[in-house]
């Protein structure tokens, strides 16, 4: 059972000693003592927000909170992350802290080494293609860089995916694409941006999955993440418009007829519909 951290009586645990204790009994955790977290008002507020909201579960929410704090720069590169302080600040058990740090390590945000502990890694080490990191950057100080980079990435991979998908001629895929475009059109008339966004994400993800290229298929989650944050004013290349729905329908028609060049051209046109993208990528050249 997970337990909230509480004050310990006395003692100081070394870097390898905490695993021998239930976190609630880990030595060296004193609520009355100051810590590196107490000196930063923003970190203190984040800790209180995490303690007050458990919708994601303890583990998921701690990953979310720490990830956002690292990506936003509140926890800068090479900053040590002390499990005792994290557990005390967010009122979670040693197990939750340990598992959360492992998830962040897999994303390249932190590193853990013997006799050194866990430290925040520089941006150059982050897995910037991780969907969570895409979301955290999209709603943080790096929002403009994230928008530009996502648009550039989509411009690079999605026209090719549309071309390859057209060569497969699968009726079930065409029908699913047509269904998503229809849902987007209906959502637009209803002003339902959430449904529009979900259908849009599935449309683009499906194209990548049926392109017949496993590396492109692997990127489908990245495109989905890009589209899931596109409804906010800080990120994304697409907005719900009649023009956008029409471009999606043209892609459906081209894929269904096996027109690879037409599918690629329609996708490029879709990706330059939004004015932010026009400043990022060139318009397709005439041939």
N, C-alpha and C positions, 0 to 999 in steps of 0.2 A: 504494500500500500504506500502511496506517495504521501509524504508528510511535509508540512511547512517547516522552514528553518526556524529555530529558536535559539536563544542565547546559550552558549556553552559556559561551563563553570570556569575552566582555565586551560592553559596549555596551548601549544602551537604545533600544528601538523606540518610536516615536511611535504614535499611534492609527491611522494609516493605513499604517504600514510593515510590519506583521506579514504582510500578504498577499504580500509579496515573498519570503517565506522558507518553506521546508519547516518545519513547526512544530518538528521536532526540532532545527532549527538556528536557531530564532528567538532573536534577542538579548534579553537581559534576563531569561532564565529561569535562575535560579540556585538549585539545590536547597539550597545552604547558607544562603541568605538567608531571613529570616523574612518572612512575608506576612500579610495580613489573615486568611487561613484558619488559620494556625498558632495564632492567639490564641484560637481557639474549639475546645475539646476535642471537642464534638459534631460539628463539621464535619470535624475530622481523622478521627474514627471513621467518619463516613460515607464519606470518601474512601477509607479502607482497605477498607470493605465493597464499594465499587464496584470497586476494583482487583482484589478477590479473587473476584468473581463475574461471569462473562461470559455468563450464560444468555440475556440479552436482546439480546446484541450490544452493541458499544461505544456506538453511537449511542443505541439504545433505553434502555440502562441509564443513560447519563448524563442523558438527559431525565427518566427516572424519579427518579434521585437528586436532581437539582437541583430538579425540580418538588416533590418531597416536602419538601425543605428550605425552599423558599419558602413553601409552603402552611402548614407547621408553624410558621413564624415564625423559624426558625433563620437565614434570610437575610431580614432585614427590609426594609420599603419604603425605596426610594431607595438601597439598598446597591449599590455598584458591583460588577459582575462582570467581573473582568479575565481575558481568555482565557488569558494566560500562567499565571496562578495556578491556574485551573481545570484546564488541561492538565497542569500539574505535580502537582497534588493527586490527580487521578484517573488519571494516567499514560495519557493519550490524546493523539491528534494534534490539530493545529490544525483540520483538516477536521472531525473529530468534534465538537470544541467549537463551531465555527461553525455547523454544521448543527443541533446540539442547541439552541443559543440561538435559532436561527430558529424552531424548533418551539415553544419557550416563548414567543417573541414573538407567534406566531400565536394562542396561548392567552391572551394578554393579561397574562402573568405578568412579562414584562420588556419594556423598550423600548430601542432602540438609535438613537442620534442622533450625527451627526458632531460631533467635538470635545467630545463629552460622554461617549461610550462607552455601555456597556450597564448599565442599572440595574434593580433590582427595582421593579415598579409596585405601587401600593396595591391593597388588596382590591377597591375600587370599580371598578377597571379590569379585573379578571379576568373571563374567560368562565366564569362559574359553571355554565353548562350543558354545558361540555365534560366528556365521560365520564371522562377522566383526572383532572381537577380534582375531580370528584365523588368518585372513589375516594380520592384523596389526602386530601381533607377528611374523608372518612368514617373514616379510620384515623389521624387526627391530633388536635390539641387542639380543633379546631372540630367534633368528632364530633357533639355534641349539637345544635348549630345545623344541621348538615348533615342529621341525621335528621329534625328538625322541618320543615325547608324542603322536603325530598324528599317527606315525607308530605303536606304542604300542596299541593305541586305535583301529586302524583298524585291527590289528592282533587279537584282542580280539573279535570283533563283526562281522566282515565280513565272516569268515568261517562258523560261526553259521547261519548267514543270508542265505548263499548259501545252506546250508543243509536244512533249513526250506523252502526255495523257491522251491527246488527240489521236495518237498512233495506236492506241490500244483498242478503241472501238467497242468498249464494254457497255451494253445497254443498261445494265443495272447502275453503273457509275453515272451515265448520262441522266438517268431518271432521278438519281439522288441529287445531282447537281441542280437539275431543273426544280426539284422540290425546294431546295434551299433558296434558290433565286425567287421562287414564288412566295415563300415565307418572308423573305426580305421585303418584297414589294408590298405584301399585306401589312407587315409591321410598320413600314414607312407611312402608309395611309392612316394607320392607327396611332402614330406617334410613339410607338413602342420601341425605344432605342435598345433596350436590353435584348429583346427577342431578335431584333435586327443584328445586333452584334454577335449573338450566339450562332445564328444561321450563317452569317458572313464568315465567322471563324471556321465552322465546319466545312463550308464551301472550299475555302482555300486549303485547309488541311487535307481534304479529300483529294484535291488535285495533286498535292505533293505525294500522297500515299499511293496513288495509282500511276505515277509517272514511270514506274518500272526501274527506278534507281533507288537503291537502299540508302544511299547517303542523303539524297533529297528527302526520302521518307523520314529519315531521322530528324530532319529540320522542321517537320510539321508542327511539333510542339512549340517551337520558337515562333513560327508565324501565328499560331493560335494565341500565344501570349501577347504578341504584338497587337493583334486585333482585339483582344479582351481589354486592353488598356486604351484602345483608340477612341472610346467614347468620352474620355476625359480630355480637357483642353490642353493637356500637357504632352500628349504623345499620340502617335499613330498616324497612318497615312490616309485613312478612309473616314468619311462621315456619311450618314444616311442621306442620300439624295436620289432623285429619280434618274439622274444621269448615271450614277453608280450602279443602280439596279439594271439599267439598260445595258451597261457594259458587261455585267455578269451574265445576262441573257445571251449576249453575243458570244461570250466564251462558251456557254452551253451549246449553242448552235454549232460553233466551229469544232468543238470536241466531238459532238454527235455525228458530224459529217466527215470526220477524219481530216479536217483541214488544219494541219499542224501550223502552217504559217499564219493562218487566220486567227487561231487560238493564241499564238504568241503575240501577235499584233494587238489583239483585243485586250490581253492582259497588260501589255505595256501602256495602252491607252487608259485603262482603268487606274493604273498606278500613278499616272500624271494628272489625274482629274483634280486631285486636291492641290491647292496653290502652294502648300508647304513643300510638296514633292517636286513641283516645277523648279524650285530653287536648288534642288538637290541632284536631280537626274536630268539628263538631256532628253529632249523629245526624240522619238524614233526617226531615223534617217529615211529619206525616200530612196527606193531602189529602182 
